[in-house]
Amino acid sequence: MTTSIKSSLRNLHGALEKLEDTVVSVSAIKKKAQDDLFSIPMRPSANDMDSKAIASRLDSAIAKVEKLLREG
């Protein structure tokens, strides 16, 4: 396996770990937060991520890596 593929796999692994940690912390914050009955619901921000889109991108990246590993 080439050095660039190994480096890319390490970067992908690190990004996935960071994503998983972020999801866990955001979920914990949302569970702790008490709903304010008198507040106006906030609109989704530009930073909100679509989980289906993220899953699709990750599936695509994994498929590409698997293809590279089979070829190499």
PDB file of N, CA, C and O in Angstrom:
ATOM      1  N   MET A   1       0.847  -1.162   0.000  1.00  0.00           N
ATOM      2  CA  MET A   1       0.000   0.000   0.000  1.00  0.00           C
ATOM      3  C   MET A   1       0.898   1.232   0.000  1.00  0.00           C
ATOM      4  O   MET A   1       1.888   1.290   0.729  1.00  0.00           O
ATOM      5  N   THR A   2       0.549   2.202  -0.812  1.00  0.00           N
ATOM      6  CA  THR A   2       1.405   3.376  -0.919  1.00  0.00           C
ATOM      7  C   THR A   2       1.268   4.274   0.304  1.00  0.00           C
ATOM      8  O   THR A   2       0.305   4.187   1.067  1.00  0.00           O
ATOM      9  N   THR A   3       2.246   5.121   0.460  1.00  0.00           N
ATOM     10  CA  THR A   3       2.270   6.032   1.597  1.00  0.00           C
ATOM     11  C   THR A   3       1.091   6.995   1.562  1.00  0.00           C
ATOM     12  O   THR A   3       0.510   7.304   2.602  1.00  0.00           O
ATOM     13  N   SER A   4       0.734   7.472   0.364  1.00  0.00           N
ATOM     14  CA  SER A   4      -0.375   8.428   0.274  1.00  0.00           C
ATOM     15  C   SER A   4      -1.704   7.785   0.658  1.00  0.00           C
ATOM     16  O   SER A   4      -2.554   8.440   1.261  1.00  0.00           O
ATOM     17  N   ILE A   5      -1.894   6.510   0.318  1.00  0.00           N
ATOM     18  CA  ILE A   5      -3.131   5.820   0.702  1.00  0.00           C
ATOM     19  C   ILE A   5      -3.166   5.633   2.213  1.00  0.00           C
ATOM     20  O   ILE A   5      -4.204   5.840   2.842  1.00  0.00           O
ATOM     21  N   LYS A   6      -2.027   5.239   2.801  1.00  0.00           N
ATOM     22  CA  LYS A   6      -1.973   5.083   4.259  1.00  0.00           C
ATOM     23  C   LYS A   6      -2.271   6.407   4.954  1.00  0.00           C
ATOM     24  O   LYS A   6      -3.004   6.454   5.941  1.00  0.00           O
ATOM     25  N   SER A   7      -1.697   7.470   4.431  1.00  0.00           N
ATOM     26  CA  SER A   7      -1.927   8.791   5.010  1.00  0.00           C
ATOM     27  C   SER A   7      -3.396   9.188   4.895  1.00  0.00           C
ATOM     28  O   SER A   7      -3.975   9.730   5.837  1.00  0.00           O
ATOM     29  N   SER A   8      -3.986   8.920   3.750  1.00  0.00           N
ATOM     30  CA  SER A   8      -5.401   9.236   3.552  1.00  0.00           C
ATOM     31  C   SER A   8      -6.285   8.429   4.488  1.00  0.00           C
ATOM     32  O   SER A   8      -7.258   8.950   5.033  1.00  0.00           O
ATOM     33  N   LEU A   9      -5.947   7.155   4.676  1.00  0.00           N
ATOM     34  CA  LEU A   9      -6.718   6.316   5.595  1.00  0.00           C
ATOM     35  C   LEU A   9      -6.607   6.822   7.032  1.00  0.00           C
ATOM     36  O   LEU A   9      -7.590   6.812   7.774  1.00  0.00           O
ATOM     37  N   ARG A  10      -5.415   7.262   7.424  1.00  0.00           N
ATOM     38  CA  ARG A  10      -5.240   7.814   8.771  1.00  0.00           C
ATOM     39  C   ARG A  10      -6.070   9.086   8.936  1.00  0.00           C
ATOM     40  O   ARG A  10      -6.717   9.289   9.963  1.00  0.00           O
ATOM     41  N   ASN A  11      -6.043   9.943   7.904  1.00  0.00           N
ATOM     42  CA  ASN A  11      -6.825  11.179   7.958  1.00  0.00           C
ATOM     43  C   ASN A  11      -8.318  10.883   8.036  1.00  0.00           C
ATOM     44  O   ASN A  11      -9.043  11.519   8.801  1.00  0.00           O
ATOM     45  N   LEU A  12      -8.776   9.917   7.244  1.00  0.00           N
ATOM     46  CA  LEU A  12     -10.185   9.535   7.261  1.00  0.00           C
ATOM     47  C   LEU A  12     -10.567   8.983   8.634  1.00  0.00           C
ATOM     48  O   LEU A  12     -11.626   9.310   9.170  1.00  0.00           O
ATOM     49  N   HIS A  13      -9.708   8.156   9.189  1.00  0.00           N
ATOM     50  CA  HIS A  13      -9.969   7.580  10.513  1.00  0.00           C
ATOM     51  C   HIS A  13     -10.063   8.680  11.571  1.00  0.00           C
ATOM     52  O   HIS A  13     -10.954   8.667  12.420  1.00  0.00           O
ATOM     53  N   GLY A  14      -9.142   9.613  11.508  1.00  0.00           N
ATOM     54  CA  GLY A  14      -9.161  10.729  12.460  1.00  0.00           C
ATOM     55  C   GLY A  14     -10.415  11.578  12.320  1.00  0.00           C
ATOM     56  O   GLY A  14     -11.004  12.000  13.316  1.00  0.00           O
ATOM     57  N   ALA A  15     -10.820  11.826  11.081  1.00  0.00           N
ATOM     58  CA  ALA A  15     -12.029  12.619  10.850  1.00  0.00           C
ATOM     59  C   ALA A  15     -13.266  11.896  11.366  1.00  0.00           C
ATOM     60  O   ALA A  15     -14.162  12.521  11.934  1.00  0.00           O
ATOM     61  N   LEU A  16     -13.316  10.584  11.170  1.00  0.00           N
ATOM     62  CA  LEU A  16     -14.456   9.805  11.667  1.00  0.00           C
ATOM     63  C   LEU A  16     -14.514   9.817  13.189  1.00  0.00           C
ATOM     64  O   LEU A  16     -15.593   9.933  13.771  1.00  0.00           O
ATOM     65  N   GLU A  17     -13.353   9.696  13.837  1.00  0.00           N
ATOM     66  CA  GLU A  17     -13.321   9.744  15.300  1.00  0.00           C
ATOM     67  C   GLU A  17     -13.800  11.100  15.805  1.00  0.00           C
ATOM     68  O   GLU A  17     -14.552  11.181  16.776  1.00  0.00           O
ATOM     69  N   LYS A  18     -13.357  12.168  15.135  1.00  0.00           N
ATOM     70  CA  LYS A  18     -13.770  13.514  15.529  1.00  0.00           C
ATOM     71  C   LYS A  18     -15.276  13.682  15.339  1.00  0.00           C
ATOM     72  O   LYS A  18     -15.946  14.266  16.191  1.00  0.00           O
ATOM     73  N   LEU A  19     -15.811  13.175  14.227  1.00  0.00           N
ATOM     74  CA  LEU A  19     -17.245  13.250  13.969  1.00  0.00           C
ATOM     75  C   LEU A  19     -18.031  12.490  15.032  1.00  0.00           C
ATOM     76  O   LEU A  19     -19.037  12.986  15.540  1.00  0.00           O
ATOM     77  N   GLU A  20     -17.569  11.286  15.364  1.00  0.00           N
ATOM     78  CA  GLU A  20     -18.250  10.486  16.384  1.00  0.00           C
ATOM     79  C   GLU A  20     -18.234  11.189  17.736  1.00  0.00           C
ATOM     80  O   GLU A  20     -19.245  11.203  18.438  1.00  0.00           O
ATOM     81  N   ASP A  21     -17.096  11.773  18.108  1.00  0.00           N
ATOM     82  CA  ASP A  21     -17.005  12.493  19.380  1.00  0.00           C
ATOM     83  C   ASP A  21     -17.954  13.687  19.406  1.00  0.00           C
ATOM     84  O   ASP A  21     -18.600  13.953  20.419  1.00  0.00           O
ATOM     85  N   THR A  22     -18.033  14.400  18.293  1.00  0.00           N
ATOM     86  CA  THR A  22     -18.913  15.562  18.205  1.00  0.00           C
ATOM     87  C   THR A  22     -20.372  15.155  18.330  1.00  0.00           C
ATOM     88  O   THR A  22     -21.150  15.812  19.023  1.00  0.00           O
ATOM     89  N   VAL A  23     -20.740  14.074  17.661  1.00  0.00           N
ATOM     90  CA  VAL A  23     -22.123  13.593  17.737  1.00  0.00           C
ATOM     91  C   VAL A  23     -22.477  13.216  19.169  1.00  0.00           C
ATOM     92  O   VAL A  23     -23.564  13.538  19.648  1.00  0.00           O
ATOM     93  N   VAL A  24     -21.568  12.541  19.848  1.00  0.00           N
ATOM     94  CA  VAL A  24     -21.817  12.147  21.240  1.00  0.00           C
ATOM     95  C   VAL A  24     -21.993  13.378  22.116  1.00  0.00           C
ATOM     96  O   VAL A  24     -22.924  13.430  22.920  1.00  0.00           O
ATOM     97  N   SER A  25     -21.105  14.382  21.977  1.00  0.00           N
ATOM     98  CA  SER A  25     -21.224  15.558  22.837  1.00  0.00           C
ATOM     99  C   SER A  25     -22.463  16.379  22.533  1.00  0.00           C
ATOM    100  O   SER A  25     -23.100  16.888  23.456  1.00  0.00           O
ATOM    101  N   VAL A  26     -22.823  16.521  21.265  1.00  0.00           N
ATOM    102  CA  VAL A  26     -24.029  17.276  20.917  1.00  0.00           C
ATOM    103  C   VAL A  26     -25.272  16.551  21.428  1.00  0.00           C
ATOM    104  O   VAL A  26     -26.202  17.184  21.928  1.00  0.00           O
ATOM    105  N   SER A  27     -25.286  15.241  21.304  1.00  0.00           N
ATOM    106  CA  SER A  27     -26.424  14.461  21.807  1.00  0.00           C
ATOM    107  C   SER A  27     -26.566  14.620  23.316  1.00  0.00           C
ATOM    108  O   SER A  27     -27.678  14.753  23.828  1.00  0.00           O
ATOM    109  N   ALA A  28     -25.452  14.605  24.021  1.00  0.00           N
ATOM    110  CA  ALA A  28     -25.491  14.764  25.476  1.00  0.00           C
ATOM    111  C   ALA A  28     -26.009  16.145  25.859  1.00  0.00           C
ATOM    112  O   ALA A  28     -26.789  16.275  26.802  1.00  0.00           O
ATOM    113  N   ILE A  29     -25.584  17.167  25.141  1.00  0.00           N
ATOM    114  CA  ILE A  29     -26.042  18.528  25.425  1.00  0.00           C
ATOM    115  C   ILE A  29     -27.545  18.641  25.180  1.00  0.00           C
ATOM    116  O   ILE A  29     -28.264  19.247  25.974  1.00  0.00           O
ATOM    117  N   LYS A  30     -28.013  18.060  24.083  1.00  0.00           N
ATOM    118  CA  LYS A  30     -29.440  18.132  23.765  1.00  0.00           C
ATOM    119  C   LYS A  30     -30.278  17.381  24.799  1.00  0.00           C
ATOM    120  O   LYS A  30     -31.391  17.802  25.114  1.00  0.00           O
ATOM    121  N   LYS A  31     -29.759  16.283  25.324  1.00  0.00           N
ATOM    122  CA  LYS A  31     -30.499  15.528  26.338  1.00  0.00           C
ATOM    123  C   LYS A  31     -30.588  16.309  27.644  1.00  0.00           C
ATOM    124  O   LYS A  31     -31.599  16.240  28.343  1.00  0.00           O
ATOM    125  N   LYS A  32     -29.527  17.055  27.979  1.00  0.00           N
ATOM    126  CA  LYS A  32     -29.492  17.812  29.225  1.00  0.00           C
ATOM    127  C   LYS A  32     -30.367  19.058  29.161  1.00  0.00           C
ATOM    128  O   LYS A  32     -30.978  19.448  30.156  1.00  0.00           O
ATOM    129  N   ALA A  33     -30.423  19.673  28.000  1.00  0.00           N
ATOM    130  CA  ALA A  33     -31.113  20.952  27.869  1.00  0.00           C
ATOM    131  C   ALA A  33     -32.603  20.801  28.149  1.00  0.00           C
ATOM    132  O   ALA A  33     -33.267  19.894  27.647  1.00  0.00           O
ATOM    133  N   GLN A  34     -33.095  21.706  28.955  1.00  0.00           N
ATOM    134  CA  GLN A  34     -34.521  21.708  29.250  1.00  0.00           C
ATOM    135  C   GLN A  34     -35.196  22.606  28.226  1.00  0.00           C
ATOM    136  O   GLN A  34     -34.732  23.714  27.959  1.00  0.00           O
ATOM    137  N   ASP A  35     -36.278  22.130  27.662  1.00  0.00           N
ATOM    138  CA  ASP A  35     -37.001  22.932  26.691  1.00  0.00           C
ATOM    139  C   ASP A  35     -37.615  24.143  27.384  1.00  0.00           C
ATOM    140  O   ASP A  35     -38.219  24.031  28.451  1.00  0.00           O
ATOM    141  N   ASP A  36     -37.451  25.283  26.763  1.00  0.00           N
ATOM    142  CA  ASP A  36     -38.042  26.508  27.270  1.00  0.00           C
ATOM    143  C   ASP A  36     -39.422  26.646  26.645  1.00  0.00           C
ATOM    144  O   ASP A  36     -39.549  26.770  25.427  1.00  0.00           O
ATOM    145  N   LEU A  37     -40.433  26.625  27.464  1.00  0.00           N
ATOM    146  CA  LEU A  37     -41.804  26.648  26.956  1.00  0.00           C
ATOM    147  C   LEU A  37     -42.194  27.993  26.350  1.00  0.00           C
ATOM    148  O   LEU A  37     -43.172  28.072  25.608  1.00  0.00           O
ATOM    149  N   PHE A  38     -41.448  29.042  26.655  1.00  0.00           N
ATOM    150  CA  PHE A  38     -41.827  30.373  26.198  1.00  0.00           C
ATOM    151  C   PHE A  38     -40.918  30.916  25.102  1.00  0.00           C
ATOM    152  O   PHE A  38     -41.109  32.042  24.645  1.00  0.00           O
ATOM    153  N   SER A  39     -39.964  30.154  24.688  1.00  0.00           N
ATOM    154  CA  SER A  39     -39.047  30.645  23.655  1.00  0.00           C
ATOM    155  C   SER A  39     -39.573  30.323  22.264  1.00  0.00           C
ATOM    156  O   SER A  39     -40.419  29.448  22.077  1.00  0.00           O
ATOM    157  N   ILE A  40     -39.055  31.043  21.322  1.00  0.00           N
ATOM    158  CA  ILE A  40     -39.411  30.816  19.920  1.00  0.00           C
ATOM    159  C   ILE A  40     -38.441  29.776  19.373  1.00  0.00           C
ATOM    160  O   ILE A  40     -37.233  29.900  19.575  1.00  0.00           O
ATOM    161  N   PRO A  41     -38.941  28.757  18.687  1.00  0.00           N
ATOM    162  CA  PRO A  41     -38.030  27.746  18.127  1.00  0.00           C
ATOM    163  C   PRO A  41     -37.031  28.386  17.160  1.00  0.00           C
ATOM    164  O   PRO A  41     -37.384  29.244  16.351  1.00  0.00           O
ATOM    165  N   MET A  42     -35.803  27.954  17.266  1.00  0.00           N
ATOM    166  CA  MET A  42     -34.760  28.499  16.395  1.00  0.00           C
ATOM    167  C   MET A  42     -34.789  27.820  15.044  1.00  0.00           C
ATOM    168  O   MET A  42     -35.080  26.630  14.923  1.00  0.00           O
ATOM    169  N   ARG A  43     -34.480  28.606  14.036  1.00  0.00           N
ATOM    170  CA  ARG A  43     -34.364  28.040  12.700  1.00  0.00           C
ATOM    171  C   ARG A  43     -33.076  27.236  12.623  1.00  0.00           C
ATOM    172  O   ARG A  43     -32.104  27.553  13.309  1.00  0.00           O
ATOM    173  N   PRO A  44     -33.061  26.198  11.792  1.00  0.00           N
ATOM    174  CA  PRO A  44     -31.812  25.440  11.625  1.00  0.00           C
ATOM    175  C   PRO A  44     -30.718  26.354  11.076  1.00  0.00           C
ATOM    176  O   PRO A  44     -30.967  27.165  10.184  1.00  0.00           O
ATOM    177  N   SER A  45     -29.535  26.220  11.601  1.00  0.00           N
ATOM    178  CA  SER A  45     -28.433  27.057  11.136  1.00  0.00           C
ATOM    179  C   SER A  45     -27.744  26.420   9.942  1.00  0.00           C
ATOM    180  O   SER A  45     -28.002  25.269   9.591  1.00  0.00           O
ATOM    181  N   ALA A  46     -26.876  27.186   9.336  1.00  0.00           N
ATOM    182  CA  ALA A  46     -26.132  26.689   8.180  1.00  0.00           C
ATOM    183  C   ALA A  46     -25.179  25.576   8.585  1.00  0.00           C
ATOM    184  O   ALA A  46     -24.735  24.799   7.740  1.00  0.00           O
ATOM    185  N   ASN A  47     -24.859  25.493   9.879  1.00  0.00           N
ATOM    186  CA  ASN A  47     -23.931  24.467  10.351  1.00  0.00           C
ATOM    187  C   ASN A  47     -24.603  23.136  10.635  1.00  0.00           C
ATOM    188  O   ASN A  47     -23.922  22.129  10.833  1.00  0.00           O
ATOM    189  N   ASP A  48     -25.941  23.115  10.657  1.00  0.00           N
ATOM    190  CA  ASP A  48     -26.640  21.850  10.870  1.00  0.00           C
ATOM    191  C   ASP A  48     -26.360  20.926   9.696  1.00  0.00           C
ATOM    192  O   ASP A  48     -26.375  21.357   8.543  1.00  0.00           O
ATOM    193  N   MET A  49     -26.104  19.659   9.989  1.00  0.00           N
ATOM    194  CA  MET A  49     -25.747  18.710   8.942  1.00  0.00           C
ATOM    195  C   MET A  49     -26.867  17.709   8.725  1.00  0.00           C
ATOM    196  O   MET A  49     -27.529  17.274   9.667  1.00  0.00           O
ATOM    197  N   ASP A  50     -27.062  17.360   7.480  1.00  0.00           N
ATOM    198  CA  ASP A  50     -28.048  16.350   7.131  1.00  0.00           C
ATOM    199  C   ASP A  50     -27.395  14.983   7.304  1.00  0.00           C
ATOM    200  O   ASP A  50     -26.420  14.661   6.625  1.00  0.00           O
ATOM    201  N   SER A  51     -27.934  14.189   8.211  1.00  0.00           N
ATOM    202  CA  SER A  51     -27.300  12.905   8.520  1.00  0.00           C
ATOM    203  C   SER A  51     -27.290  11.970   7.316  1.00  0.00           C
ATOM    204  O   SER A  51     -26.346  11.197   7.149  1.00  0.00           O
ATOM    205  N   LYS A  52     -28.315  12.025   6.481  1.00  0.00           N
ATOM    206  CA  LYS A  52     -28.335  11.165   5.296  1.00  0.00           C
ATOM    207  C   LYS A  52     -27.255  11.580   4.303  1.00  0.00           C
ATOM    208  O   LYS A  52     -26.630  10.728   3.672  1.00  0.00           O
ATOM    209  N   ALA A  53     -27.034  12.871   4.163  1.00  0.00           N
ATOM    210  CA  ALA A  53     -25.993  13.354   3.257  1.00  0.00           C
ATOM    211  C   ALA A  53     -24.612  12.952   3.767  1.00  0.00           C
ATOM    212  O   ALA A  53     -23.748  12.554   2.986  1.00  0.00           O
ATOM    213  N   ILE A  54     -24.408  13.057   5.073  1.00  0.00           N
ATOM    214  CA  ILE A  54     -23.123  12.659   5.657  1.00  0.00           C
ATOM    215  C   ILE A  54     -22.901  11.168   5.468  1.00  0.00           C
ATOM    216  O   ILE A  54     -21.809  10.744   5.089  1.00  0.00           O
ATOM    217  N   ALA A  55     -23.930  10.369   5.729  1.00  0.00           N
ATOM    218  CA  ALA A  55     -23.812   8.918   5.561  1.00  0.00           C
ATOM    219  C   ALA A  55     -23.498   8.569   4.116  1.00  0.00           C
ATOM    220  O   ALA A  55     -22.690   7.679   3.852  1.00  0.00           O
ATOM    221  N   SER A  56     -24.125   9.258   3.192  1.00  0.00           N
ATOM    222  CA  SER A  56     -23.880   9.006   1.772  1.00  0.00           C
ATOM    223  C   SER A  56     -22.436   9.337   1.397  1.00  0.00           C
ATOM    224  O   SER A  56     -21.789   8.579   0.675  1.00  0.00           O
ATOM    225  N   ARG A  57     -21.934  10.468   1.887  1.00  0.00           N
ATOM    226  CA  ARG A  57     -20.549  10.856   1.587  1.00  0.00           C
ATOM    227  C   ARG A  57     -19.556   9.876   2.199  1.00  0.00           C
ATOM    228  O   ARG A  57     -18.554   9.531   1.573  1.00  0.00           O
ATOM    229  N   LEU A  58     -19.833   9.428   3.425  1.00  0.00           N
ATOM    230  CA  LEU A  58     -18.945   8.453   4.062  1.00  0.00           C
ATOM    231  C   LEU A  58     -18.967   7.124   3.316  1.00  0.00           C
ATOM    232  O   LEU A  58     -17.920   6.509   3.110  1.00  0.00           O
ATOM    233  N   ASP A  59     -20.155   6.677   2.910  1.00  0.00           N
ATOM    234  CA  ASP A  59     -20.255   5.436   2.135  1.00  0.00           C
ATOM    235  C   ASP A  59     -19.465   5.537   0.840  1.00  0.00           C
ATOM    236  O   ASP A  59     -18.782   4.594   0.440  1.00  0.00           O
ATOM    237  N   SER A  60     -19.564   6.689   0.192  1.00  0.00           N
ATOM    238  CA  SER A  60     -18.830   6.904  -1.055  1.00  0.00           C
ATOM    239  C   SER A  60     -17.320   6.873  -0.816  1.00  0.00           C
ATOM    240  O   SER A  60     -16.577   6.259  -1.582  1.00  0.00           O
ATOM    241  N   ALA A  61     -16.875   7.533   0.243  1.00  0.00           N
ATOM    242  CA  ALA A  61     -15.441   7.552   0.557  1.00  0.00           C
ATOM    243  C   ALA A  61     -14.935   6.152   0.877  1.00  0.00           C
ATOM    244  O   ALA A  61     -13.853   5.763   0.436  1.00  0.00           O
ATOM    245  N   ILE A  62     -15.711   5.398   1.639  1.00  0.00           N
ATOM    246  CA  ILE A  62     -15.318   4.031   1.989  1.00  0.00           C
ATOM    247  C   ILE A  62     -15.249   3.161   0.745  1.00  0.00           C
ATOM    248  O   ILE A  62     -14.324   2.362   0.598  1.00  0.00           O
ATOM    249  N   ALA A  63     -16.219   3.307  -0.151  1.00  0.00           N
ATOM    250  CA  ALA A  63     -16.221   2.522  -1.388  1.00  0.00           C
ATOM    251  C   ALA A  63     -14.992   2.837  -2.238  1.00  0.00           C
ATOM    252  O   ALA A  63     -14.393   1.937  -2.828  1.00  0.00           O
ATOM    253  N   LYS A  64     -14.621   4.111  -2.299  1.00  0.00           N
ATOM    254  CA  LYS A  64     -13.439   4.499  -3.077  1.00  0.00           C
ATOM    255  C   LYS A  64     -12.166   3.906  -2.475  1.00  0.00           C
ATOM    256  O   LYS A  64     -11.296   3.424  -3.200  1.00  0.00           O
ATOM    257  N   VAL A  65     -12.064   3.944  -1.152  1.00  0.00           N
ATOM    258  CA  VAL A  65     -10.885   3.384  -0.484  1.00  0.00           C
ATOM    259  C   VAL A  65     -10.816   1.879  -0.706  1.00  0.00           C
ATOM    260  O   VAL A  65      -9.746   1.338  -0.983  1.00  0.00           O
ATOM    261  N   GLU A  66     -11.960   1.201  -0.583  1.00  0.00           N
ATOM    262  CA  GLU A  66     -11.977  -0.249  -0.812  1.00  0.00           C
ATOM    263  C   GLU A  66     -11.569  -0.580  -2.240  1.00  0.00           C
ATOM    264  O   GLU A  66     -10.855  -1.556  -2.472  1.00  0.00           O
ATOM    265  N   LYS A  67     -12.017   0.224  -3.195  1.00  0.00           N
ATOM    266  CA  LYS A  67     -11.649   0.003  -4.595  1.00  0.00           C
ATOM    267  C   LYS A  67     -10.143   0.184  -4.783  1.00  0.00           C
ATOM    268  O   LYS A  67      -9.495  -0.613  -5.461  1.00  0.00           O
ATOM    269  N   LEU A  68      -9.592   1.240  -4.176  1.00  0.00           N
ATOM    270  CA  LEU A  68      -8.147   1.475  -4.273  1.00  0.00           C
ATOM    271  C   LEU A  68      -7.356   0.326  -3.655  1.00  0.00           C
ATOM    272  O   LEU A  68      -6.331  -0.092  -4.195  1.00  0.00           O
ATOM    273  N   LEU A  69      -7.831  -0.177  -2.533  1.00  0.00           N
ATOM    274  CA  LEU A  69      -7.129  -1.276  -1.873  1.00  0.00           C
ATOM    275  C   LEU A  69      -7.187  -2.557  -2.700  1.00  0.00           C
ATOM    276  O   LEU A  69      -6.216  -3.313  -2.740  1.00  0.00           O
ATOM    277  N   ARG A  70      -8.313  -2.806  -3.359  1.00  0.00           N
ATOM    278  CA  ARG A  70      -8.418  -3.995  -4.221  1.00  0.00           C
ATOM    279  C   ARG A  70      -7.492  -3.875  -5.423  1.00  0.00           C
ATOM    280  O   ARG A  70      -6.871  -4.857  -5.832  1.00  0.00           O
ATOM    281  N   GLU A  71      -7.397  -2.675  -5.991  1.00  0.00           N
ATOM    282  CA  GLU A  71      -6.553  -2.471  -7.172  1.00  0.00           C
ATOM    283  C   GLU A  71      -5.075  -2.495  -6.808  1.00  0.00           C
ATOM    284  O   GLU A  71      -4.248  -2.972  -7.586  1.00  0.00           O
ATOM    285  N   GLY A  72      -4.743  -1.985  -5.633  1.00  0.00           N
ATOM    286  CA  GLY A  72      -3.344  -1.846  -5.245  1.00  0.00           C
ATOM    287  C   GLY A  72      -2.880  -3.050  -4.552  1.00  0.00           C
ATOM    288  O   GLY A  72      -1.720  -3.120  -4.146  1.00  0.00           O
TER     289      GLY A  72
END
